[in-house]
């Protein structure tokens, strides 16, 4: 039941976007609107996956960790939607047009780099790849951190004027990374109340 609720919660951004499209609630540039919605969902869920470990550090409980893979896969799904809308609807999968357009939008290279960083981790979360992933778990975990940094940088570079939202994402990311440092982890491990 809880796993189903996690999946339903992760599907909310997609449901809201589809509802807005059906009801005419998108902006004057619907393609850009949906692209931004998918990008925001990608980055939000990516930060949620990074929050699982800090929650464990603070509470000492690991039960919620079983849902991290599901949230991560949803994040990758939104990243793929984000990429396909940009490449397909914006540029019609035309390599020449895409090359010329992306040359004027360097932030697009950052976004694609982020997707490439996410892809191996998503692939190794499924089927026979899971056993192979175990050997390189630390490397893949580090790639997720790099992907989050790239995602925030992509968002920051994309925004032309008001950087409040990307700054908020960046602050949350810094907090989540700080929670993983040995001094912070050690403090919470030493000072959290004993579980009855």
C-alpha positions in Angstrom: 0.0 0.0 0.0 2.8 2.4 0.9 4.6 1.7 -2.3 1.5 2.4 -4.3 1.1 5.8 -2.5 4.7 6.6 -3.3 4.1 5.9 -7.0 0.9 8.0 -6.9 2.6 10.9 -5.3 5.4 10.8 -7.9 2.8 10.7 -10.7 1.1 13.9 -9.4 3.2 16.3 -11.6 2.4 14.3 -14.7 -1.3 14.2 -13.8 -1.4 17.9 -13.2 0.3 18.6 -16.5 -2.1 16.4 -18.4 -5.1 18.0 -16.6 -3.8 21.5 -17.5 -3.3 20.5 -21.1 -6.8 19.0 -21.3 -8.4 22.0 -19.6 -6.5 24.7 -21.5 -4.6 25.7 -18.4 -1.1 25.8 -19.9 0.7 29.1 -20.7 0.7 30.9 -24.0 3.7 28.6 -24.9 2.4 25.1 -24.0 5.5 23.2 -25.1 7.7 25.4 -23.0 5.3 25.1 -20.1 5.3 21.2 -20.2 9.0 21.1 -20.7 9.5 23.2 -17.5 7.0 21.2 -15.6 8.9 18.0 -16.5 12.2 19.6 -15.6 10.9 20.8 -12.2 9.5 17.3 -11.4 12.9 15.7 -12.4 14.9 18.0 -10.1 12.4 17.8 -7.2 12.3 14.0 -7.2 16.0 13.8 -7.6 16.4 15.8 -4.4 13.9 13.6 -2.7 16.0 10.6 -3.5 19.0 12.4 -2.0 16.9 13.1 1.1 16.4 9.5 2.0 19.8 9.0 3.5 19.7 12.3 5.6 16.3 11.2 7.0 17.9 7.9 8.0 20.8 9.8 9.6 18.4 11.9 11.7 15.9 9.2 12.6 18.0 6.1 12.7 15.3 4.3 10.7 15.8 2.6 7.4 12.3 1.4 6.5 11.7 4.2 4.0 14.9 3.4 2.0 13.0 0.7 0.1 11.1 3.4 -1.7 14.2 5.3 -2.9 14.5 3.3 -6.1 10.9 4.0 -7.1 11.4 7.8 -6.6 14.6 7.7 -8.6 13.0 5.9 -11.5 10.2 8.5 -11.6 12.9 11.2 -11.6 14.5 9.6 -14.6 11.2 9.2 -16.3 10.5 12.9 -16.0 14.0 13.7 -17.2 13.4 11.6 -20.3 10.1 13.3 -20.9 11.8 16.6 -20.5 14.5 15.7 -23.0 12.1 14.2 -25.5 9.9 17.2 -25.5 12.9 19.5 -26.1 14.4 17.3 -28.8 11.1 16.2 -30.4 8.5 18.9 -30.1 10.9 21.9 -30.1 13.2 20.6 -32.8 11.3 17.8 -34.5 14.2 15.4 -34.1 16.0 17.3 -36.9 19.7 16.8 -36.2 20.8 19.9 -38.2 18.1 22.2 -36.6 18.9 20.7 -33.2 22.6 21.3 -33.6 22.1 25.0 -34.6 19.5 25.5 -31.8 21.6 23.9 -29.0 24.7 25.8 -30.0 22.7 28.9 -28.9 21.6 27.3 -25.7 24.6 26.0 -23.8 22.3 25.1 -20.8 20.9 22.4 -23.0 24.3 20.6 -22.9 24.2 20.7 -19.2 20.7 19.2 -19.2 21.8 16.4 -21.6 24.8 15.7 -19.4 22.5 15.3 -16.4 20.4 12.8 -18.3 23.5 10.8 -19.3 24.5 10.7 -15.7 21.1 9.4 -14.7 20.7 6.8 -17.4 23.2 4.2 -16.1 21.9 4.4 -12.6 18.3 4.0 -13.9 19.3 1.0 -16.1 21.1 -0.8 -13.3 18.0 -0.5 -11.1 16.1 -3.0 -13.3 16.3 -6.7 -13.9 19.6 -8.5 -14.3 21.6 -5.3 -14.0 20.9 -5.1 -10.3 23.5 -7.6 -9.4 26.1 -5.9 -11.5 25.2 -2.5 -9.9 26.1 -3.8 -6.5 29.8 -3.9 -7.5 29.8 -0.3 -8.5 27.3 1.1 -6.0 29.5 3.9 -4.6 30.4 5.1 -8.1 26.8 5.3 -9.2 25.8 7.0 -5.9 28.4 9.7 -6.6 27.0 10.1 -10.1 23.6 10.9 -8.6 25.2 13.7 -6.6 26.9 15.0 -9.7 23.6 14.8 -11.6 21.9 16.9 -9.0 24.6 19.6 -9.2 24.4 19.6 -13.0 20.6 19.8 -12.7 20.7 22.9 -10.5 23.3 24.5 -12.7 21.1 23.7 -15.8 18.1 25.3 -14.1 20.2 28.4 -13.0 21.6 28.9 -16.5 18.1 28.4 -18.1 16.6 31.2 -16.0 17.3 34.6 -17.4 16.2 37.0 -14.6 14.7 35.7 -11.3 17.0 33.0 -9.9 15.0 32.5 -6.8 13.7 29.0 -7.6 17.1 27.6 -8.8 18.7 29.2 -5.7 16.2 27.4 -3.5 17.0 24.1 -5.2 20.7 24.8 -4.8 20.3 25.5 -1.1 18.4 22.3 -0.5 21.0 20.4 -2.4 23.8 21.9 -0.3 22.0 21.0 2.9 21.5 17.4 1.7 25.1 17.1 0.8 26.2 18.6 4.1 24.1 16.1 5.9 26.4 13.4 4.5 29.6 14.8 5.8 31.2 12.8 8.6 30.9 15.6 11.3 27.2 16.1 10.7 26.5 12.3 10.4 28.5 11.6 13.5 26.7 14.3 15.5 23.3 13.0 14.7 24.4 9.4 15.3 25.7 10.3 18.7 22.9 12.6 19.9 19.7 11.1 18.5 17.6 9.5 21.2 17.8 5.7 21.6 15.0 3.8 20.0 12.8 1.9 22.4 
